[in-house]
Amino acid sequence: MTNTLAKVGRSFVLGNKKAVVATCNITSYTSGGEVVNAAPLGFSGVDSVVITGNEKNATYLVAAEISAAAGAYASATTFQIAAIDLDGTNDDATATDDVGMVRLLILGS
């Protein structure tokens, strides 16, 4: 797992939730989903993750994973980004792939 999460611009408040625009640069993908820790951005709980863009959109489809049973993220402060190869196989990205920069809007507390 090699990813770098960085805040872009200012944090802001939506109702009773904190919102942060961030980038996550995934330089070496973890097969099965890249775990991203939002705690360094000041979150004690993650309620929603919206992917607003990705650098290699012609190569990878990226999505924030949730559990099928509860619809929850990986944990209170972590979430997983899944990357799918758009090479015709539609397989999970290969371990160590450079998926590139992913831009996120993270909401929580």
C-alpha positions as CSV (number, residue, x, y, z in Angstrom):
1,M,0.0,0.0,0.0
2,T,1.4,3.3,-1.1
3,N,-0.8,6.3,-1.0
4,T,-0.5,9.9,0.0
5,L,-3.6,11.7,1.3
6,A,-3.4,15.5,1.2
7,K,-6.0,18.3,2.0
8,V,-6.7,20.6,-0.9
9,G,-7.8,24.1,0.1
10,R,-9.8,24.8,3.2
11,S,-12.1,22.5,5.3
12,F,-15.7,23.7,5.5
13,V,-18.9,22.8,7.4
14,L,-22.1,21.5,5.9
15,G,-24.8,21.5,8.5
16,N,-23.2,19.5,11.4
17,K,-20.7,17.8,9.2
18,K,-17.1,18.6,8.4
19,A,-16.2,18.5,4.7
20,V,-12.7,18.3,3.2
21,V,-11.6,18.2,-0.4
22,A,-8.5,16.0,-0.6
23,T,-6.3,14.2,-3.1
24,C,-5.0,10.7,-2.7
25,N,-2.0,9.7,-4.9
26,I,-2.0,5.9,-5.2
27,T,1.5,5.1,-6.5
28,S,1.4,1.4,-5.7
29,Y,-2.1,-0.1,-5.6
30,T,-3.0,-2.8,-3.0
31,S,-4.9,-5.6,-4.6
32,G,-8.5,-5.7,-3.3
33,G,-8.7,-2.0,-2.5
34,E,-6.4,0.8,-1.3
35,V,-7.1,1.6,2.4
36,V,-7.1,5.3,3.0
37,N,-7.0,6.7,6.6
38,A,-8.9,10.0,7.0
39,A,-7.9,10.6,10.6
40,P,-4.8,12.7,9.7
41,L,-7.3,15.2,8.1
42,G,-9.0,15.6,11.4
43,F,-11.9,13.0,11.0
44,S,-13.1,10.9,13.9
45,G,-15.8,9.4,11.7
46,V,-16.3,9.2,7.9
47,D,-19.9,9.4,6.7
48,S,-19.4,9.9,3.0
49,V,-16.7,9.7,0.3
50,V,-17.3,11.2,-3.1
51,I,-14.7,10.7,-5.8
52,T,-14.8,13.9,-7.9
53,G,-12.0,12.9,-10.3
54,N,-9.1,10.7,-11.1
55,E,-6.0,11.3,-13.1
56,K,-6.0,8.1,-15.1
57,N,-9.7,8.0,-16.0
58,A,-9.0,6.2,-19.4
59,T,-7.0,3.5,-17.6
60,Y,-8.8,2.9,-14.3
61,L,-12.4,3.2,-12.9
62,V,-12.1,4.1,-9.2
63,A,-14.8,3.9,-6.6
64,A,-15.1,4.1,-2.8
65,E,-16.0,0.6,-1.5
66,I,-18.7,-0.1,1.0
67,S,-19.8,-3.4,2.7
68,A,-22.8,-5.1,1.1
69,A,-24.4,-6.0,4.5
70,A,-24.3,-2.6,6.2
71,G,-23.3,-0.2,3.5
72,A,-20.4,0.9,5.8
73,Y,-16.9,2.0,5.0
74,A,-13.8,0.0,6.2
75,S,-13.9,1.5,9.6
76,A,-14.8,4.8,11.4
77,T,-11.9,6.7,9.9
78,T,-10.8,4.6,7.0
79,F,-12.3,3.8,3.6
80,Q,-11.1,1.7,0.6
81,I,-10.6,2.9,-3.0
82,A,-11.1,0.1,-5.5
83,A,-9.6,0.4,-9.0
84,I,-10.8,-1.5,-12.0
85,D,-8.6,-1.9,-15.1
86,L,-10.3,-0.5,-18.2
87,D,-8.2,-2.6,-20.5
88,G,-11.1,-4.9,-21.6
89,T,-10.7,-7.4,-18.8
90,N,-12.5,-5.2,-16.2
91,D,-10.4,-6.9,-13.5
92,D,-9.3,-5.4,-10.3
93,A,-6.2,-3.3,-10.8
94,T,-3.0,-5.3,-10.3
95,A,-1.0,-5.0,-7.1
96,T,1.7,-2.3,-7.4
97,D,-0.1,-0.5,-10.3
98,D,0.3,3.3,-10.3
99,V,-3.4,4.3,-10.2
100,G,-2.5,7.9,-10.0
101,M,-4.1,10.9,-8.3
102,V,-7.7,10.6,-7.1
103,R,-9.6,13.7,-5.9
104,L,-12.1,13.2,-3.1
105,L,-14.8,15.1,-1.1
106,I,-14.9,13.5,2.4
107,L,-17.7,14.3,4.8
108,G,-17.8,13.3,8.5
109,S,-17.2,14.4,12.0
